[in-house]
Amino acid sequence: MRHRLPSLNALRAFEAAGRHGSFSEAAQELSVTPGAVSRQIALLEAHFACRLFTRQRRGMAPTEKGHHLLRAVSEAFERIDAAALHLRGEQPTSRLSFRVYPTFATEWLVPRLSVFRAAHPEIDFRLTTSLQPVDFESDEADLGILQGPGDWPHLHADQLFFPSFLPVCSPALLERGPPLRTPQDLRYHTLLYSSIQAPMWQAWLAKAGVGGIDPERGSLFENSSLSYRAAREGMGVVLGQRLFLADDLIAGRLVAPFDLVLDSRQAYCLVCPHRRAGDAPIVAFRRWLTAEIAVTEARIGASLPALGAAG
């Protein structure tokens, strides 16, 4: 049976343009001009008698039919690449770029990435951090972490966990300083916070029924990781994110004097473009990440039952 396939060069140009969301970036990758890429796309659109891309404010985006073709072409090229590597006796490799919040990366993700690497040596990863939401049209990222309701248009989102916060400090602080028997005793200690943590301190104190304490009279740090480090060094009490500090709490490097937890309704979600949700490296990372978070939650729940139940 003779297959009525379009030009391979046209398919290569289409796949590169769909992956980059830009004709000019596709042209740079293929060492041709943007005009050449545009002509190849036009040939494909004539072959299938439909539009494959629409122009947006930032680059180009596949149409619904374009998404369908892009997934099929991408999977076909990956299978061809894998077959070629097999014939040459080489192992296939993939690259996975993801962008996450700095504190999530520093406190929880990076200490565990060696586990993912050991399980998937064929995947090379690139990690960047930012407080700004990931933008897949402009950022070089395959995956990202966003905090919110999980219903972002044009994004596939997997809910990971809901953050919960509680005061934590170094055991040494309790040994040498005033006691922390009730939340009212926080007035005798330095409160540590970043700009993000300040309003959460206010909310936690209100939930605890504590008045007359201004957390902003404590010590301000540029980011939450620095405030956590200060707490480990015994400088004061920080409102810590329970999951991020699970290892410290389980090991006893930090202690939680109170089991009152401030819960957030904004979940951490793993996000990617819909067309990439089925990519093998993304599926592998999603499965590993969700399993690792479940393990962390189970460990802290077993080691610190009061904190596990409070979350």
C-alpha positions as CSV (number, residue, x, y, z in Angstrom):
1,M,0.0,0.0,0.0
2,R,1.4,3.4,-1.0
3,H,1.3,6.0,1.7
4,R,0.2,9.4,0.7
5,L,2.6,11.3,3.0
6,P,3.6,14.9,2.7
7,S,7.2,16.0,2.3
8,L,9.5,14.9,5.1
9,N,11.1,18.4,5.1
10,A,7.7,19.9,5.5
11,L,7.0,17.7,8.5
12,R,10.4,18.5,10.0
13,A,9.7,22.3,9.7
14,F,6.2,21.8,11.1
15,E,7.5,19.8,14.1
16,A,10.2,22.3,14.9
17,A,7.8,25.3,14.6
18,G,5.3,23.6,16.8
19,R,7.9,22.8,19.5
20,H,9.3,26.3,19.5
21,G,6.1,28.2,18.8
22,S,8.1,30.3,16.4
23,F,9.0,30.1,12.7
24,S,12.2,32.0,13.3
25,E,13.4,29.7,16.1
26,A,12.5,26.7,14.0
27,A,14.5,28.2,11.1
28,Q,17.5,28.7,13.4
29,E,17.4,25.0,14.5
30,L,17.1,23.8,10.9
31,S,19.6,26.2,9.5
32,V,17.2,27.7,7.0
33,T,15.4,31.0,6.7
34,P,12.1,31.8,8.4
35,G,10.6,32.2,4.9
36,A,11.6,28.6,4.1
37,V,9.9,27.3,7.2
38,S,6.8,29.4,6.3
39,R,6.7,27.9,2.8
40,Q,7.0,24.3,4.1
41,I,4.1,25.0,6.5
42,A,2.1,26.4,3.6
43,L,2.7,23.2,1.7
44,L,1.5,21.1,4.6
45,E,-1.6,23.2,5.0
46,A,-2.3,22.8,1.2
47,H,-1.8,19.1,1.5
48,F,-4.3,18.7,4.4
49,A,-6.6,21.5,3.2
50,C,-6.7,23.1,6.7
51,R,-4.9,25.7,8.9
52,L,-2.2,24.3,11.1
53,F,-1.1,27.4,12.9
54,T,-2.6,30.7,14.2
55,R,-0.6,33.8,14.9
56,Q,-0.7,35.0,18.5
57,R,0.7,37.9,20.4
58,R,3.8,35.9,21.2
59,G,4.7,33.7,18.2
60,M,2.6,31.0,16.6
61,A,0.3,28.4,18.2
62,P,-1.1,25.2,16.5
63,T,-4.7,25.0,15.7
64,E,-6.8,22.0,17.1
65,K,-5.9,20.0,13.9
66,G,-2.4,21.3,14.2
67,H,-2.1,19.9,17.8
68,H,-3.4,16.5,16.6
69,L,-0.8,16.4,13.8
70,L,2.0,17.7,16.0
71,R,1.6,15.0,18.6
72,A,1.6,12.3,15.9
73,V,4.6,13.7,14.1
74,S,6.6,14.3,17.4
75,E,5.9,10.7,18.5
76,A,6.9,9.4,15.0
77,F,10.2,11.3,15.1
78,E,10.9,10.1,18.6
79,R,10.4,6.5,17.5
80,I,12.7,7.0,14.5
81,D,15.3,8.6,16.7
82,A,15.1,5.7,19.2
83,A,15.3,3.1,16.4
84,A,18.4,4.8,14.9
85,L,20.1,4.9,18.3
86,H,19.3,1.2,18.8
87,L,20.8,0.3,15.4
88,R,24.0,2.3,16.4
89,G,24.1,0.5,19.7
90,E,23.5,3.7,21.7
91,Q,21.1,4.5,24.5
92,P,18.3,7.1,23.8
93,T,18.5,10.2,25.9
94,S,15.9,12.9,26.5
95,R,16.1,16.4,27.8
96,L,13.6,17.8,30.3
97,S,13.5,21.4,31.2
98,F,11.4,22.6,34.2
99,R,11.0,25.8,36.1
100,V,9.8,25.9,39.7
101,Y,9.6,28.3,42.6
102,P,13.0,28.9,44.3
103,T,12.0,27.6,47.8
104,F,10.4,24.4,46.4
105,A,13.6,23.7,44.5
106,T,16.0,24.5,47.3
107,E,14.2,22.9,50.2
108,W,12.5,19.9,48.7
109,L,13.1,19.1,45.0
110,V,16.9,19.4,44.6
111,P,17.7,17.0,47.6
112,R,15.6,14.4,45.8
113,L,16.6,14.8,42.2
114,S,19.3,12.2,42.5
115,V,16.6,9.6,43.0
116,F,14.9,10.6,39.8
117,R,18.2,10.7,38.0
118,A,19.1,7.2,39.2
119,A,15.7,5.9,38.0
120,H,15.8,7.6,34.7
121,P,19.5,8.0,33.6
122,E,18.3,8.5,30.0
123,I,16.7,11.9,30.9
124,D,18.9,14.9,31.2
125,F,17.2,17.7,33.1
126,R,17.6,21.5,33.2
127,L,16.2,23.2,36.3
128,T,15.6,27.0,36.6
129,T,13.7,28.9,39.3
130,S,11.6,32.0,39.4
131,L,8.7,33.5,41.4
132,Q,7.1,34.6,38.1
133,P,4.6,32.1,36.6
134,V,6.0,30.0,33.8
135,D,5.1,31.1,30.3
136,F,5.6,28.2,27.8
137,E,5.4,30.6,24.9
138,S,8.5,32.6,26.0
139,D,10.3,30.4,28.5
140,E,12.5,27.5,27.6
141,A,10.6,25.0,29.8
142,D,8.8,21.7,29.2
143,L,7.3,21.7,32.7
144,G,6.5,24.2,35.5
145,I,5.1,24.5,38.9
146,L,2.2,26.9,39.5
147,Q,0.2,27.6,42.7
148,G,-3.5,28.1,42.1
149,P,-6.8,26.5,41.3
150,G,-5.5,24.2,38.6
151,D,-7.8,25.4,35.8
152,W,-5.4,27.4,33.6
153,P,-6.5,27.6,30.0
154,H,-4.3,25.7,27.5
155,L,-2.4,23.9,30.3
156,H,-2.5,20.4,31.5
157,A,-2.3,20.5,35.3
158,D,-1.7,17.8,37.9
159,Q,-2.5,18.7,41.5
160,L,0.4,17.9,43.7
161,F,-0.4,19.1,47.3
162,F,-2.0,21.9,49.3
163,P,0.6,23.9,51.3
164,S,0.3,24.0,55.1
165,F,2.2,26.3,57.5
166,L,3.2,26.2,61.2
167,P,5.8,27.8,63.4
168,V,9.1,25.9,63.7
169,C,12.4,26.6,65.3
170,S,15.7,25.0,66.3
171,P,15.7,22.8,69.4
172,A,18.6,24.9,70.6
173,L,16.5,28.0,70.7
174,L,14.1,26.4,73.1
175,E,16.9,25.1,75.3
176,R,18.5,28.5,75.8
177,G,15.6,30.9,75.3
178,P,12.2,31.6,76.8
179,P,9.7,28.7,76.6
180,L,7.1,28.2,73.9
181,R,4.3,26.6,75.8
182,T,1.5,28.6,74.1
183,P,1.2,30.8,71.0
184,Q,1.2,33.9,73.3
185,D,4.8,33.0,74.1
186,L,5.9,34.0,70.6
187,R,6.0,37.6,71.8
188,Y,9.3,36.7,73.6
189,H,10.9,35.4,70.4
190,T,12.1,36.9,67.1
191,L,9.8,36.0,64.3
192,L,11.6,35.3,61.0
193,Y,9.9,35.9,57.7
194,S,10.2,36.8,54.0
195,S,7.9,39.2,52.2
196,I,5.7,36.3,51.2
197,Q,5.6,34.9,54.7
198,A,4.6,38.1,56.5
199,P,0.8,38.0,55.7
200,M,0.8,34.3,56.5
201,W,2.2,35.0,60.0
202,Q,-0.7,37.5,60.5
203,A,-3.2,34.8,59.4
204,W,-1.7,32.2,61.7
205,L,-1.6,34.5,64.7
206,A,-5.2,35.4,64.1
207,K,-6.2,31.7,63.8
208,A,-4.4,31.1,67.1
209,G,-6.2,33.9,68.7
210,V,-3.0,35.8,69.5
211,G,-3.1,39.6,69.5
212,G,-0.5,42.3,70.1
213,I,2.3,40.7,68.0
214,D,3.6,42.4,64.9
215,P,5.6,39.8,62.9
216,E,7.1,42.6,60.8
217,R,9.1,43.7,63.9
218,G,11.0,40.5,63.5
219,S,13.8,39.7,61.0
220,L,13.1,40.0,57.3
221,F,14.9,37.9,54.7
222,E,14.9,38.1,50.9
223,N,13.3,34.7,50.4
224,S,11.8,31.9,52.4
225,S,14.9,29.6,52.1
226,L,17.0,32.2,53.9
227,S,14.4,32.5,56.7
228,Y,14.4,28.7,57.0
229,R,18.2,28.7,57.3
230,A,18.0,31.4,60.0
231,A,15.6,29.2,62.0
232,R,18.0,26.2,61.7
233,E,20.7,28.4,63.1
234,G,18.6,29.3,66.1
235,M,17.9,33.0,65.2
236,G,14.1,32.8,65.9
237,V,10.8,31.2,64.9
238,V,9.8,30.9,61.3
239,L,6.4,30.0,59.8
240,G,7.5,27.0,57.8
241,Q,5.8,25.1,55.0
242,R,5.4,21.6,56.4
243,L,6.2,19.6,53.3
244,F,9.4,21.6,52.5
245,L,10.7,21.2,56.1
246,A,9.6,17.5,56.5
247,D,13.2,16.2,56.5
248,D,14.2,18.8,59.2
249,L,11.2,18.0,61.4
250,I,11.6,14.2,61.1
251,A,15.4,14.5,61.8
252,G,14.8,16.9,64.7
253,R,16.8,19.7,63.2
254,L,13.7,21.8,63.6
255,V,10.8,21.3,66.0
256,A,7.1,22.5,65.9
257,P,6.1,23.8,69.3
258,F,2.4,24.0,68.3
259,D,0.3,21.7,66.1
260,L,-1.9,24.5,64.8
261,V,-1.6,24.5,61.0
262,L,-2.5,27.2,58.6
263,D,-3.8,25.6,55.4
264,S,-3.7,27.1,51.9
265,R,-6.5,26.6,49.4
266,Q,-4.1,27.2,46.5
267,A,-2.6,23.9,45.4
268,Y,0.8,23.4,43.9
269,C,0.3,22.0,40.4
270,L,2.6,20.5,37.9
271,V,1.8,22.1,34.5
272,C,2.7,21.7,30.9
273,P,1.1,22.4,27.5
274,H,-1.7,20.0,26.7
275,R,0.1,18.8,23.6
276,R,3.1,17.7,25.7
277,A,1.2,16.0,28.5
278,G,1.8,12.5,26.9
279,D,5.6,13.0,26.2
280,A,7.5,10.1,27.8
281,P,10.0,12.2,29.9
282,I,7.1,14.4,31.2
283,V,5.0,11.3,32.1
284,A,8.1,9.8,33.9
285,F,8.7,13.0,35.9
286,R,5.1,13.4,36.8
287,R,4.8,9.8,38.1
288,W,8.0,10.2,40.1
289,L,7.1,13.6,41.5
290,T,3.6,12.6,42.7
291,A,5.0,9.4,44.2
292,E,7.8,11.2,46.0
293,I,5.4,13.8,47.5
294,A,3.2,11.0,48.7
295,V,6.2,9.3,50.4
296,T,7.1,12.6,52.1
297,E,3.6,13.1,53.3
298,A,3.4,9.6,54.7
299,R,6.8,9.9,56.5
300,I,5.9,13.1,58.2
301,G,2.4,11.7,59.1
302,A,4.0,8.6,60.6
303,S,6.8,10.4,62.5
304,L,4.7,13.4,63.7
305,P,1.1,12.2,64.0
306,A,-0.2,15.5,65.2
307,L,1.2,17.4,62.3
308,G,0.2,14.7,59.8
309,A,-3.4,14.9,61.0
310,A,-3.5,18.6,61.1
311,G,-2.7,19.0,57.4
